[in-house]
Amino acid sequence: MARQMFVSEHTGQDHLKSVFAKTATKNRRMLLARALGT
């Protein structure tokens, strides 16, 4: 994902952590479930 955004892997992880914090999720699975409303 970081390569597609043209940022470093570390920056990509920071963005992902920010999304987790804003959505009250802890991992990608929880984030996806929240996005799908399940």
C-alpha distance matrix in Angstrom:
0.0 3.8 5.5 5.2 6.5 8.7 9.0 9.7 8.3 11.2 10.6 7.3 9.5 12.3 10.8 10.1 13.7 15.0 14.0 15.6 18.6 19.1 19.1 21.1 18.8 18.0 15.2 12.7 15.7 17.9 15.5 15.3 19.1 19.7 17.9 20.0 23.0 24.0
3.8 0.0 3.8 5.4 5.1 6.1 5.3 6.0 5.4 8.3 7.5 5.0 8.1 10.4 9.5 10.0 13.2 14.4 14.3 16.2 18.7 19.4 20.0 21.9 19.9 19.0 16.6 14.8 18.3 20.0 17.6 18.1 21.8 22.0 20.4 22.9 25.7 26.8
5.5 3.8 0.0 3.8 5.3 4.9 6.1 7.1 7.5 11.0 10.5 8.7 11.7 14.0 13.2 13.8 17.0 18.1 17.9 19.9 22.4 23.0 23.5 25.6 23.5 22.5 20.0 17.9 21.0 23.1 20.7 20.8 24.5 25.0 23.1 25.2 28.3 29.4
5.2 5.4 3.8 0.0 3.8 5.5 7.9 10.1 10.5 13.6 12.3 10.0 13.3 15.2 13.5 14.0 17.6 18.2 17.3 19.6 22.3 22.3 22.6 25.1 23.2 22.8 20.2 17.6 20.6 22.5 19.7 19.4 23.2 23.5 21.1 23.1 26.4 27.7
6.5 5.1 5.3 3.8 0.0 3.8 5.5 8.6 9.8 12.1 9.9 8.1 11.8 12.9 10.8 12.3 15.6 15.6 15.2 18.0 20.2 19.9 20.8 23.4 22.0 21.8 19.7 17.5 20.9 22.2 19.2 19.4 23.2 22.9 20.6 23.1 26.0 27.7
8.7 6.1 4.9 5.5 3.8 0.0 3.8 7.0 9.3 11.7 9.8 9.3 13.0 14.0 12.8 14.6 17.6 17.8 18.0 20.7 22.6 22.7 23.9 26.3 24.8 24.3 22.3 20.4 23.9 25.3 22.5 22.9 26.7 26.5 24.3 26.9 29.8 31.3
9.0 5.3 6.1 7.9 5.5 3.8 0.0 3.8 6.6 8.2 6.2 6.5 10.0 10.7 10.2 12.4 14.9 15.2 16.1 18.5 20.2 20.7 22.2 24.2 22.9 22.1 20.4 19.1 22.8 24.0 21.3 22.3 26.0 25.6 23.9 26.8 29.4 30.8
9.7 6.0 7.1 10.1 8.6 7.0 3.8 0.0 3.8 5.3 5.2 6.3 8.7 9.9 10.7 12.5 14.4 15.5 16.8 18.6 20.2 21.4 22.9 24.3 22.8 21.4 19.7 18.9 22.5 23.9 21.7 22.9 26.5 26.4 25.2 28.0 30.5 31.5
8.3 5.4 7.5 10.5 9.8 9.3 6.6 3.8 0.0 3.8 5.5 5.0 6.3 8.7 9.9 10.5 12.4 14.3 15.4 16.5 18.5 20.1 21.2 22.3 20.3 18.5 16.6 15.9 19.4 21.0 19.2 20.5 23.9 24.1 23.3 25.9 28.3 29.1
11.2 8.3 11.0 13.6 12.1 11.7 8.2 5.3 3.8 0.0 3.8 5.4 5.1 6.3 8.8 9.9 10.6 12.5 14.4 15.3 16.6 18.6 20.1 20.9 19.3 17.4 16.2 16.3 20.0 21.0 19.3 21.2 24.4 24.2 23.7 26.7 28.7 29.5
10.6 7.5 10.5 12.3 9.9 9.8 6.2 5.2 5.5 3.8 0.0 3.8 5.4 5.0 6.3 8.6 9.8 10.6 12.5 14.3 15.4 16.7 18.6 19.9 18.7 17.6 16.6 16.4 20.2 20.8 18.5 20.5 23.7 23.1 22.3 25.5 27.5 28.7
7.3 5.0 8.7 10.0 8.1 9.3 6.5 6.3 5.0 5.4 3.8 0.0 3.8 5.4 5.1 6.2 8.7 9.9 10.7 12.4 14.4 15.5 16.7 18.2 16.6 15.6 14.0 13.2 17.0 17.9 15.6 17.1 20.5 20.2 19.2 22.2 24.4 25.5
9.5 8.1 11.7 13.3 11.8 13.0 10.0 8.7 6.3 5.1 5.4 3.8 0.0 3.8 5.4 5.0 6.1 8.6 9.9 10.4 12.3 14.3 15.3 16.1 14.3 12.7 11.4 11.5 15.2 16.0 14.2 16.3 19.3 19.1 18.8 21.8 23.7 24.4
12.3 10.4 14.0 15.2 12.9 14.0 10.7 9.9 8.7 6.3 5.0 5.4 3.8 0.0 3.8 5.4 5.1 6.2 8.8 9.8 10.6 12.4 14.4 15.2 14.3 13.1 12.9 13.5 17.2 17.1 15.1 17.7 20.5 19.6 19.4 22.8 24.3 25.4
10.8 9.5 13.2 13.5 10.8 12.8 10.2 10.7 9.9 8.8 6.3 5.1 5.4 3.8 0.0 3.8 5.5 5.1 6.4 8.7 10.0 10.7 12.5 14.2 13.4 13.2 12.7 12.4 16.1 16.0 13.3 15.6 18.6 17.4 16.7 20.2 21.8 23.3
10.1 10.0 13.8 14.0 12.3 14.6 12.4 12.5 10.5 9.9 8.6 6.2 5.0 5.4 3.8 0.0 3.8 5.3 5.1 6.2 8.7 9.9 10.6 12.0 10.5 10.0 9.0 8.7 12.4 12.4 10.0 12.4 15.3 14.6 14.2 17.4 19.1 20.2
13.7 13.2 17.0 17.6 15.6 17.6 14.9 14.4 12.4 10.6 9.8 8.7 6.1 5.1 5.5 3.8 0.0 3.8 5.4 5.0 6.2 8.7 9.9 10.3 9.2 8.3 8.6 9.9 13.3 12.6 10.9 14.0 16.3 15.2 15.7 19.0 20.1 20.9
15.0 14.4 18.1 18.2 15.6 17.8 15.2 15.5 14.3 12.5 10.6 9.9 8.6 6.2 5.1 5.3 3.8 0.0 3.8 5.4 5.1 6.2 8.7 9.9 10.1 10.4 11.3 12.2 15.4 14.1 11.7 14.9 17.1 15.2 15.4 19.0 19.8 21.3
14.0 14.3 17.9 17.3 15.2 18.0 16.1 16.8 15.4 14.4 12.5 10.7 9.9 8.8 6.4 5.1 5.4 3.8 0.0 3.8 5.4 5.1 6.1 8.4 8.2 9.5 9.8 9.8 12.8 11.4 8.5 11.5 13.7 11.8 11.6 15.3 16.2 17.9
15.6 16.2 19.9 19.6 18.0 20.7 18.5 18.6 16.5 15.3 14.3 12.4 10.4 9.8 8.7 6.2 5.0 5.4 3.8 0.0 3.8 5.5 5.3 5.8 4.8 5.8 6.9 8.1 10.7 8.8 7.0 10.6 12.2 10.6 11.6 14.9 15.5 16.4
18.6 18.7 22.4 22.3 20.2 22.6 20.2 20.2 18.5 16.6 15.4 14.4 12.3 10.6 10.0 8.7 6.2 5.1 5.4 3.8 0.0 3.8 5.5 5.2 6.5 7.7 10.0 11.8 14.1 11.7 10.2 13.9 15.0 12.8 14.1 17.6 17.4 18.6
19.1 19.4 23.0 22.3 19.9 22.7 20.7 21.4 20.1 18.6 16.7 15.5 14.3 12.4 10.7 9.9 8.7 6.2 5.1 5.5 3.8 0.0 3.8 5.7 7.9 10.3 12.2 13.1 15.1 12.6 10.3 13.6 14.7 11.8 12.5 16.1 15.9 17.8
19.1 20.0 23.5 22.6 20.8 23.9 22.2 22.9 21.2 20.1 18.6 16.7 15.3 14.4 12.5 10.6 9.9 8.7 6.1 5.3 5.5 3.8 0.0 3.8 5.5 8.8 10.4 11.0 12.3 9.4 7.3 10.5 11.1 8.1 9.3 12.7 12.3 14.0
21.1 21.9 25.6 25.1 23.4 26.3 24.2 24.3 22.3 20.9 19.9 18.2 16.1 15.2 14.2 12.0 10.3 9.9 8.4 5.8 5.2 5.7 3.8 0.0 3.8 6.9 9.6 11.5 12.3 9.0 8.4 12.0 11.8 9.3 11.7 14.6 13.6 14.5
18.8 19.9 23.5 23.2 22.0 24.8 22.9 22.8 20.3 19.3 18.7 16.6 14.3 14.3 13.4 10.5 9.2 10.1 8.2 4.8 6.5 7.9 5.5 3.8 0.0 3.8 6.0 8.0 8.7 5.7 5.7 9.4 9.5 8.1 10.6 13.2 12.9 13.1
18.0 19.0 22.5 22.8 21.8 24.3 22.1 21.4 18.5 17.4 17.6 15.6 12.7 13.1 13.2 10.0 8.3 10.4 9.5 5.8 7.7 10.3 8.8 6.9 3.8 0.0 3.8 7.2 8.4 6.5 7.5 10.9 11.4 11.1 13.3 15.7 15.9 15.5
15.2 16.6 20.0 20.2 19.7 22.3 20.4 19.7 16.6 16.2 16.6 14.0 11.4 12.9 12.7 9.0 8.6 11.3 9.8 6.9 10.0 12.2 10.4 9.6 6.0 3.8 0.0 3.8 5.5 5.5 6.2 8.8 10.1 10.8 12.4 14.4 15.4 14.9
12.7 14.8 17.9 17.6 17.5 20.4 19.1 18.9 15.9 16.3 16.4 13.2 11.5 13.5 12.4 8.7 9.9 12.2 9.8 8.1 11.8 13.1 11.0 11.5 8.0 7.2 3.8 0.0 3.8 5.5 4.9 6.1 8.5 9.7 10.3 12.2 14.0 13.7
15.7 18.3 21.0 20.6 20.9 23.9 22.8 22.5 19.4 20.0 20.2 17.0 15.2 17.2 16.1 12.4 13.3 15.4 12.8 10.7 14.1 15.1 12.3 12.3 8.7 8.4 5.5 3.8 0.0 3.8 5.4 5.2 6.2 8.6 9.9 10.6 12.2 11.0
17.9 20.0 23.1 22.5 22.2 25.3 24.0 23.9 21.0 21.0 20.8 17.9 16.0 17.1 16.0 12.4 12.6 14.1 11.4 8.8 11.7 12.6 9.4 9.0 5.7 6.5 5.5 5.5 3.8 0.0 3.8 5.5 5.1 6.1 8.6 9.9 10.3 9.5
15.5 17.6 20.7 19.7 19.2 22.5 21.3 21.7 19.2 19.3 18.5 15.6 14.2 15.1 13.3 10.0 10.9 11.7 8.5 7.0 10.2 10.3 7.3 8.4 5.7 7.5 6.2 4.9 5.4 3.8 0.0 3.8 5.5 5.1 6.1 8.6 9.8 10.3
15.3 18.1 20.8 19.4 19.4 22.9 22.3 22.9 20.5 21.2 20.5 17.1 16.3 17.7 15.6 12.4 14.0 14.9 11.5 10.6 13.9 13.6 10.5 12.0 9.4 10.9 8.8 6.1 5.2 5.5 3.8 0.0 3.8 5.4 5.0 6.1 8.4 8.7
19.1 21.8 24.5 23.2 23.2 26.7 26.0 26.5 23.9 24.4 23.7 20.5 19.3 20.5 18.6 15.3 16.3 17.1 13.7 12.2 15.0 14.7 11.1 11.8 9.5 11.4 10.1 8.5 6.2 5.1 5.5 3.8 0.0 3.8 5.5 5.1 6.0 5.2
19.7 22.0 25.0 23.5 22.9 26.5 25.6 26.4 24.1 24.2 23.1 20.2 19.1 19.6 17.4 14.6 15.2 15.2 11.8 10.6 12.8 11.8 8.1 9.3 8.1 11.1 10.8 9.7 8.6 6.1 5.1 5.4 3.8 0.0 3.8 5.4 5.0 6.2
17.9 20.4 23.1 21.1 20.6 24.3 23.9 25.2 23.3 23.7 22.3 19.2 18.8 19.4 16.7 14.2 15.7 15.4 11.6 11.6 14.1 12.5 9.3 11.7 10.6 13.3 12.4 10.3 9.9 8.6 6.1 5.0 5.5 3.8 0.0 3.8 5.5 7.9
20.0 22.9 25.2 23.1 23.1 26.9 26.8 28.0 25.9 26.7 25.5 22.2 21.8 22.8 20.2 17.4 19.0 19.0 15.3 14.9 17.6 16.1 12.7 14.6 13.2 15.7 14.4 12.2 10.6 9.9 8.6 6.1 5.1 5.4 3.8 0.0 3.8 5.6
23.0 25.7 28.3 26.4 26.0 29.8 29.4 30.5 28.3 28.7 27.5 24.4 23.7 24.3 21.8 19.1 20.1 19.8 16.2 15.5 17.4 15.9 12.3 13.6 12.9 15.9 15.4 14.0 12.2 10.3 9.8 8.4 6.0 5.0 5.5 3.8 0.0 3.8
24.0 26.8 29.4 27.7 27.7 31.3 30.8 31.5 29.1 29.5 28.7 25.5 24.4 25.4 23.3 20.2 20.9 21.3 17.9 16.4 18.6 17.8 14.0 14.5 13.1 15.5 14.9 13.7 11.0 9.5 10.3 8.7 5.2 6.2 7.9 5.6 3.8 0.0
